[in-house]
Amino acid sequence: MMGRTFWFVAGASAGLYTTIKARRLASRLTPEGITDQVAALGLGARAFAEEVRTGMAEREAQIAHQLALPAADTDRTRERAPQPALEDPAASRRPALAATRS
């Protein structure tokens, strides 16, 4: 009698476990689930990149200290100098086109 009860409970537990896993997989394969997974992947990639940048800055500071170099500016959040705006390519061709038409 104990053996039958054990196998019944084991089978019910396995069935419940499989059902829960199947529902989770089904929810992950919906468009919303895939969107969540892609967002999580992007967040993980950004966190990894930030950790790498921090580690690089720390290592650069260690190397500079060991070589007695002046401290480098490790603030990478500075804004870049504004780039000049590109000319409108159509505007630069208009005078040439006008000269060839006359």
Secondary structure, DSSP 8 states (H G I E B T S, - for coil): -HHHHHHHHHHHHHHHHHHHHHHHHHHHTSHHHHHHHHHHHHHHHHHHHHHHHHHHHHHHHHHHHHTT-------TT-----------HHHHHHHHHHHHH-
